[in-house]
């Protein structure tokens, strides 16, 4: 997660509106918004170094490192 923002288009009647949100926020579709730098820069913060879908504080393997 960084301090960049991501522009998201949201349906608004017959048109669309643009919403600017912080990188790492939850999008209107429930997935994580990531800026272009973070998208290409590696795994999200909640993926531990062992590839598990938890933070390094919840991974049993990270505790052994």
Biopython code that builds the backbone (N, CA, C, O; Angstrom):
import numpy as np
from Bio.PDB.StructureBuilder import StructureBuilder

atoms = [
    (1, "UNK", "N", (0.834, -1.171, 0.000)),
    (1, "UNK", "CA", (0.000, 0.000, 0.000)),
    (1, "UNK", "C", (0.885, 1.242, 0.000)),
    (1, "UNK", "O", (1.913, 1.275, 0.675)),
    (2, "UNK", "N", (0.491, 2.246, -0.746)),
    (2, "UNK", "CA", (1.264, 3.479, -0.844)),
    (2, "UNK", "C", (0.316, 4.661, -0.700)),
    (2, "UNK", "O", (-0.849, 4.484, -0.342)),
    (3, "UNK", "N", (0.798, 5.840, -0.970)),
    (3, "UNK", "CA", (-0.031, 7.043, -0.851)),
    (3, "UNK", "C", (-0.614, 7.493, -2.186)),
    (3, "UNK", "O", (-1.224, 8.560, -2.263)),
    (4, "UNK", "N", (-0.436, 6.694, -3.238)),
    (4, "UNK", "CA", (-1.004, 7.034, -4.541)),
    (4, "UNK", "C", (-2.512, 6.858, -4.513)),
    (4, "UNK", "O", (-3.059, 6.219, -3.614)),
    (5, "UNK", "N", (-3.175, 7.429, -5.506)),
    (5, "UNK", "CA", (-4.619, 7.257, -5.618)),
    (5, "UNK", "C", (-4.946, 6.529, -6.912)),
    (5, "UNK", "O", (-4.160, 6.513, -7.859)),
    (6, "UNK", "N", (-6.119, 5.932, -6.924)),
    (6, "UNK", "CA", (-6.618, 5.186, -8.076)),
    (6, "UNK", "C", (-7.970, 5.784, -8.440)),
    (6, "UNK", "O", (-8.806, 6.014, -7.566)),
    (7, "UNK", "N", (-8.184, 6.034, -9.723)),
    (7, "UNK", "CA", (-9.471, 6.563, -10.173)),
    (7, "UNK", "C", (-10.343, 5.391, -10.587)),
    (7, "UNK", "O", (-9.947, 4.548, -11.391)),
    (8, "UNK", "N", (-11.535, 5.361, -10.018)),
    (8, "UNK", "CA", (-12.477, 4.278, -10.271)),
    (8, "UNK", "C", (-13.717, 4.860, -10.932)),
    (8, "UNK", "O", (-14.234, 5.879, -10.475)),
    (9, "UNK", "N", (-14.203, 4.234, -11.995)),
    (9, "UNK", "CA", (-15.424, 4.702, -12.644)),
    (9, "UNK", "C", (-16.611, 3.955, -12.061)),
    (9, "UNK", "O", (-16.591, 2.731, -11.925)),
    (10, "UNK", "N", (-17.645, 4.714, -11.718)),
    (10, "UNK", "CA", (-18.825, 4.153, -11.069)),
    (10, "UNK", "C", (-20.052, 4.531, -11.900)),
    (10, "UNK", "O", (-20.216, 5.701, -12.248)),
    (11, "UNK", "N", (-20.925, 3.558, -12.226)),
    (11, "UNK", "CA", (-22.143, 3.896, -12.969)),
    (11, "UNK", "C", (-22.987, 4.896, -12.189)),
    (11, "UNK", "O", (-23.144, 4.778, -10.974)),
    (12, "UNK", "N", (-23.525, 5.877, -12.898)),
    (12, "UNK", "CA", (-24.367, 6.902, -12.286)),
    (12, "UNK", "C", (-25.473, 7.255, -13.267)),
    (12, "UNK", "O", (-25.316, 8.158, -14.090)),
    (13, "UNK", "N", (-26.587, 6.546, -13.181)),
    (13, "UNK", "CA", (-27.670, 6.752, -14.142)),
    (13, "UNK", "C", (-27.251, 6.264, -15.511)),
    (13, "UNK", "O", (-26.836, 5.114, -15.660)),
    (14, "UNK", "N", (-27.353, 7.125, -16.520)),
    (14, "UNK", "CA", (-26.925, 6.780, -17.875)),
    (14, "UNK", "C", (-25.484, 7.174, -18.143)),
    (14, "UNK", "O", (-24.996, 7.035, -19.264)),
    (15, "UNK", "N", (-24.814, 7.657, -17.132)),
    (15, "UNK", "CA", (-23.452, 8.152, -17.277)),
    (15, "UNK", "C", (-22.558, 7.464, -16.239)),
    (15, "UNK", "O", (-22.990, 6.529, -15.566)),
    (16, "UNK", "N", (-21.361, 7.911, -16.119)),
    (16, "UNK", "CA", (-20.411, 7.413, -15.124)),
    (16, "UNK", "C", (-19.837, 8.582, -14.364)),
    (16, "UNK", "O", (-19.726, 9.687, -14.895)),
    (17, "UNK", "N", (-19.471, 8.338, -13.113)),
    (17, "UNK", "CA", (-18.729, 9.350, -12.372)),
    (17, "UNK", "C", (-17.403, 8.741, -11.945)),
    (17, "UNK", "O", (-17.267, 7.522, -11.842)),
    (18, "UNK", "N", (-16.445, 9.596, -11.704)),
    (18, "UNK", "CA", (-15.098, 9.164, -11.350)),
    (18, "UNK", "C", (-14.858, 9.428, -9.877)),
    (18, "UNK", "O", (-15.089, 10.533, -9.387)),
    (19, "UNK", "N", (-14.392, 8.404, -9.174)),
    (19, "UNK", "CA", (-14.098, 8.516, -7.752)),
    (19, "UNK", "C", (-12.616, 8.229, -7.558)),
    (19, "UNK", "O", (-12.098, 7.227, -8.051)),
    (20, "UNK", "N", (-11.944, 9.108, -6.842)),
    (20, "UNK", "CA", (-10.533, 8.944, -6.564)),
    (20, "UNK", "C", (-10.391, 8.350, -5.164)),
    (20, "UNK", "O", (-10.862, 8.929, -4.185)),
    (21, "UNK", "N", (-9.733, 7.179, -5.077)),
    (21, "UNK", "CA", (-9.574, 6.489, -3.802)),
    (21, "UNK", "C", (-8.115, 6.138, -3.581)),
    (21, "UNK", "O", (-7.333, 6.068, -4.529)),
    (22, "UNK", "N", (-7.754, 5.920, -2.330)),
    (22, "UNK", "CA", (-6.374, 5.604, -1.959)),
    (22, "UNK", "C", (-6.019, 4.179, -2.391)),
    (22, "UNK", "O", (-6.856, 3.279, -2.321)),
    (23, "UNK", "N", (-4.801, 3.983, -2.827)),
    (23, "UNK", "CA", (-4.289, 2.666, -3.188)),
    (23, "UNK", "C", (-4.410, 1.743, -1.982)),
    (23, "UNK", "O", (-4.036, 2.117, -0.870)),
    (24, "UNK", "N", (-4.929, 0.545, -2.198)),
    (24, "UNK", "CA", (-5.113, -0.424, -1.124)),
    (24, "UNK", "C", (-6.523, -0.452, -0.580)),
    (24, "UNK", "O", (-6.865, -1.341, 0.199)),
    (25, "UNK", "N", (-7.354, 0.509, -0.976)),
    (25, "UNK", "CA", (-8.746, 0.534, -0.533)),
    (25, "UNK", "C", (-9.539, -0.574, -1.214)),
    (25, "UNK", "O", (-9.067, -1.187, -2.172)),
    (26, "UNK", "N", (-10.721, -0.821, -0.727)),
    (26, "UNK", "CA", (-11.611, -1.802, -1.339)),
    (26, "UNK", "C", (-12.435, -1.115, -2.414)),
    (26, "UNK", "O", (-13.021, -0.060, -2.173)),
    (27, "UNK", "N", (-12.481, -1.707, -3.597)),
    (27, "UNK", "CA", (-13.249, -1.125, -4.697)),
    (27, "UNK", "C", (-14.733, -1.410, -4.510)),
    (27, "UNK", "O", (-15.128, -2.126, -3.590)),
    (28, "UNK", "N", (-15.537, -0.851, -5.380)),
    (28, "UNK", "CA", (-16.980, -1.087, -5.293)),
    (28, "UNK", "C", (-17.327, -2.537, -5.628)),
    (28, "UNK", "O", (-18.438, -2.986, -5.348)),
    (29, "UNK", "N", (-16.404, -3.258, -6.214)),
    (29, "UNK", "CA", (-16.637, -4.655, -6.568)),
    (29, "UNK", "C", (-16.086, -5.617, -5.520)),
    (29, "UNK", "O", (-16.211, -6.832, -5.670)),
    (30, "UNK", "N", (-15.474, -5.083, -4.458)),
    (30, "UNK", "CA", (-14.987, -5.923, -3.372)),
    (30, "UNK", "C", (-13.540, -6.364, -3.478)),
    (30, "UNK", "O", (-13.027, -7.012, -2.566)),
    (31, "UNK", "N", (-12.877, -6.028, -4.563)),
    (31, "UNK", "CA", (-11.461, -6.389, -4.673)),
    (31, "UNK", "C", (-10.599, -5.208, -4.236)),
    (31, "UNK", "O", (-11.117, -4.135, -3.926)),
    (32, "UNK", "N", (-9.308, -5.405, -4.213)),
    (32, "UNK", "CA", (-8.392, -4.373, -3.749)),
    (32, "UNK", "C", (-7.981, -3.459, -4.892)),
    (32, "UNK", "O", (-7.575, -3.927, -5.956)),
    (33, "UNK", "N", (-8.090, -2.151, -4.668)),
    (33, "UNK", "CA", (-7.604, -1.180, -5.648)),
    (33, "UNK", "C", (-6.102, -1.047, -5.489)),
    (33, "UNK", "O", (-5.608, -0.850, -4.379)),
    (34, "UNK", "N", (-5.375, -1.151, -6.585)),
    (34, "UNK", "CA", (-3.922, -0.993, -6.545)),
    (34, "UNK", "C", (-3.510, -0.075, -7.679)),
    (34, "UNK", "O", (-3.985, -0.209, -8.807)),
    (35, "UNK", "N", (-2.622, 0.859, -7.370)),
    (35, "UNK", "CA", (-2.113, 1.753, -8.403)),
    (35, "UNK", "C", (-1.200, 0.955, -9.334)),
    (35, "UNK", "O", (-0.868, -0.198, -9.061)),
    (36, "UNK", "N", (-0.809, 1.579, -10.420)),
    (36, "UNK", "CA", (0.014, 0.884, -11.411)),
    (36, "UNK", "C", (1.362, 0.456, -10.832)),
    (36, "UNK", "O", (1.858, -0.626, -11.150)),
    (37, "UNK", "N", (1.956, 1.296, -9.985)),
    (37, "UNK", "CA", (3.243, 0.960, -9.375)),
    (37, "UNK", "C", (3.128, -0.267, -8.475)),
    (37, "UNK", "O", (3.958, -1.173, -8.548)),
    (38, "UNK", "N", (2.104, -0.297, -7.628)),
    (38, "UNK", "CA", (1.927, -1.422, -6.699)),
    (38, "UNK", "C", (1.491, -2.688, -7.439)),
    (38, "UNK", "O", (1.846, -3.796, -7.036)),
    (39, "UNK", "N", (0.732, -2.528, -8.506)),
    (39, "UNK", "CA", (0.270, -3.679, -9.287)),
    (39, "UNK", "C", (1.452, -4.430, -9.883)),
    (39, "UNK", "O", (1.437, -5.658, -9.964)),
    (40, "UNK", "N", (2.476, -3.688, -10.299)),
    (40, "UNK", "CA", (3.642, -4.303, -10.928)),
    (40, "UNK", "C", (4.795, -4.516, -9.955)),
    (40, "UNK", "O", (5.830, -5.061, -10.339)),
    (41, "UNK", "N", (4.637, -4.099, -8.708)),
    (41, "UNK", "CA", (5.743, -4.104, -7.772)),
    (41, "UNK", "C", (5.832, -5.308, -6.859)),
    (41, "UNK", "O", (6.760, -5.372, -6.052)),
    (42, "UNK", "N", (4.932, -6.258, -6.937)),
    (42, "UNK", "CA", (5.018, -7.421, -6.065)),
    (42, "UNK", "C", (3.693, -7.753, -5.413)),
    (42, "UNK", "O", (2.663, -7.167, -5.745)),
    (43, "UNK", "N", (3.721, -8.697, -4.483)),
    (43, "UNK", "CA", (2.475, -9.139, -3.863)),
    (43, "UNK", "C", (1.914, -8.082, -2.909)),
    (43, "UNK", "O", (2.661, -7.237, -2.416)),
    (44, "UNK", "N", (0.609, -8.123, -2.646)),
    (44, "UNK", "CA", (0.019, -7.179, -1.703)),
    (44, "UNK", "C", (0.521, -7.425, -0.278)),
    (44, "UNK", "O", (1.129, -8.458, 0.005)),
    (45, "UNK", "N", (0.266, -6.483, 0.600)),
    (45, "UNK", "CA", (0.784, -6.524, 1.966)),
    (45, "UNK", "C", (0.316, -7.745, 2.752)),
    (45, "UNK", "O", (1.010, -8.187, 3.667)),
    (46, "UNK", "N", (-0.846, -8.296, 2.412)),
    (46, "UNK", "CA", (-1.389, -9.395, 3.214)),
    (46, "UNK", "C", (-0.890, -10.767, 2.756)),
    (46, "UNK", "O", (-1.293, -11.780, 3.327)),
    (47, "UNK", "N", (-0.037, -10.823, 1.758)),
    (47, "UNK", "CA", (0.582, -12.077, 1.344)),
    (47, "UNK", "C", (1.955, -12.149, 2.010)),
    (47, "UNK", "O", (2.814, -11.304, 1.759)),
    (48, "UNK", "N", (2.159, -13.156, 2.856)),
    (48, "UNK", "CA", (3.428, -13.270, 3.581)),
    (48, "UNK", "C", (4.533, -13.720, 2.616)),
    (48, "UNK", "O", (4.234, -14.100, 1.483)),
    (49, "UNK", "N", (5.802, -13.685, 3.042)),
    (49, "UNK", "CA", (6.903, -14.102, 2.168)),
    (49, "UNK", "C", (6.807, -15.559, 1.711)),
    (49, "UNK", "O", (7.451, -15.942, 0.734)),
    (50, "UNK", "N", (6.018, -16.364, 2.400)),
    (50, "UNK", "CA", (5.850, -17.762, 2.008)),
    (50, "UNK", "C", (4.689, -17.962, 1.038)),
    (50, "UNK", "O", (4.389, -19.093, 0.656)),
    (51, "UNK", "N", (4.030, -16.863, 0.635)),
    (51, "UNK", "CA", (2.954, -16.937, -0.337)),
    (51, "UNK", "C", (1.590, -17.237, 0.255)),
    (51, "UNK", "O", (0.633, -17.482, -0.481)),
    (52, "UNK", "N", (1.491, -17.222, 1.568)),
    (52, "UNK", "CA", (0.203, -17.502, 2.205)),
    (52, "UNK", "C", (-0.627, -16.229, 2.279)),
    (52, "UNK", "O", (-0.083, -15.130, 2.392)),
    (53, "UNK", "N", (-1.936, -16.380, 2.214)),
    (53, "UNK", "CA", (-2.862, -15.250, 2.198)),
    (53, "UNK", "C", (-3.137, -14.751, 3.620)),
    (53, "UNK", "O", (-4.290, -14.645, 4.039)),
    (54, "UNK", "N", (-2.081, -14.451, 4.343)),
    (54, "UNK", "CA", (-2.156, -13.884, 5.694)),
    (54, "UNK", "C", (-0.967, -12.952, 5.864)),
    (54, "UNK", "O", (-0.017, -13.012, 5.084)),
    (55, "UNK", "N", (-1.009, -12.094, 6.871)),
    (55, "UNK", "CA", (0.159, -11.248, 7.111)),
    (55, "UNK", "C", (1.267, -12.089, 7.724)),
    (55, "UNK", "O", (1.024, -13.203, 8.188)),
    (56, "UNK", "N", (2.459, -11.566, 7.726)),
    (56, "UNK", "CA", (3.594, -12.327, 8.259)),
    (56, "UNK", "C", (3.433, -12.598, 9.749)),
    (56, "UNK", "O", (4.096, -13.486, 10.285)),
    (57, "UNK", "N", (2.562, -11.848, 10.432)),
    (57, "UNK", "CA", (2.348, -12.063, 11.861)),
    (57, "UNK", "C", (1.427, -13.255, 12.126)),
    (57, "UNK", "O", (1.411, -13.772, 13.243)),
    (58, "UNK", "N", (0.669, -13.698, 11.138)),
    (58, "UNK", "CA", (-0.242, -14.821, 11.289)),
    (58, "UNK", "C", (0.287, -16.102, 10.664)),
    (58, "UNK", "O", (-0.337, -17.155, 10.800)),
    (59, "UNK", "N", (1.415, -16.034, 9.987)),
    (59, "UNK", "CA", (1.969, -17.201, 9.302)),
    (59, "UNK", "C", (2.872, -17.983, 10.269)),
    (59, "UNK", "O", (3.811, -17.420, 10.831)),
    (60, "UNK", "N", (2.595, -19.241, 10.454)),
    (60, "UNK", "CA", (3.418, -20.067, 11.318)),
    (60, "UNK", "C", (4.833, -20.242, 10.813)),
    (60, "UNK", "O", (5.759, -20.389, 11.610)),
    (61, "UNK", "N", (5.020, -20.230, 9.496)),
    (61, "UNK", "CA", (6.357, -20.352, 8.923)),
    (61, "UNK", "C", (7.181, -19.092, 9.114)),
    (61, "UNK", "O", (8.395, -19.176, 9.303)),
    (62, "UNK", "N", (6.548, -17.917, 9.067)),
    (62, "UNK", "CA", (7.274, -16.664, 9.262)),
    (62, "UNK", "C", (7.784, -16.553, 10.693)),
    (62, "UNK", "O", (8.836, -15.962, 10.938)),
    (63, "UNK", "N", (7.039, -17.121, 11.636)),
    (63, "UNK", "CA", (7.461, -17.058, 13.034)),
    (63, "UNK", "C", (8.754, -17.842, 13.249)),
    (63, "UNK", "O", (9.521, -17.524, 14.158)),
    (64, "UNK", "N", (9.007, -18.864, 12.423)),
    (64, "UNK", "CA", (10.202, -19.678, 12.563)),
    (64, "UNK", "C", (11.438, -19.027, 11.951)),
    (64, "UNK", "O", (12.564, -19.378, 12.303)),
    (65, "UNK", "N", (11.231, -18.077, 11.034)),
    (65, "UNK", "CA", (12.356, -17.403, 10.349)),
    (65, "UNK", "C", (13.102, -16.476, 11.266)),
    (65, "UNK", "O", (14.068, -15.839, 10.847)),
]
sb = StructureBuilder()
sb.init_structure("model")
sb.init_model(0)
sb.init_chain("A")
sb.init_seg("    ")
for serial, (resi, resn, name, xyz) in enumerate(atoms, 1):
    if name == "N":
        sb.init_residue(resn, " ", resi, " ")
    sb.init_atom(name, np.array(xyz, "f"), 0.0, 1.0, " ", f" {name:<3s}", serial, name[0])
structure = sb.get_structure()
